[in-house]
Amino acid sequence: MMTPFRSDVGVRRARSSDAAGIAQLSGQLGYPATEKQMKARLGEALKDKDAACFVAESRENGLVGWIHVSTTPLLEVERRAEVNGLVVDEMVRSQGAGALLLAAAEKWAR
C-alpha cells in the first residue's frame, strides 16, 4: 500500500543551482557525476527548447527527485515525449514523488 506523500513536497523547473542535488541522486542509481559535470549537463538540458527538467523538493529533505523529459519529431507521429531520466531519493521512494514528477512532465509534454 502506497503511503500518501507529505504535502510539503512540490515540483518546479530545475535550475542550475540544483546540479549538486541532481548529481547526488543520480549516483544512487549508479550514474555517478560530480557537481561540475552535472552543472555542465544540466546547463545543456536547460537550454534545449525541446526538453524540460523538473525537481521535487521538500522543506524537510530538500531535493528528493528529478525528471528529464524531451520531445522528438518522428515519422509515425508528429512528436513524442520521452522520459530520459527519473530518480527519486531512496529514502522517500514509493511515497508519491515520482508520480508528481511524471505529472509535471506529462503536463509539459501536452
Helices and strands as residue ranges (DSSP letters): E 9-13, G 16-18, H 19-28, H 35-47, E 51-58, E 62-73, E 79-88, H 97-109
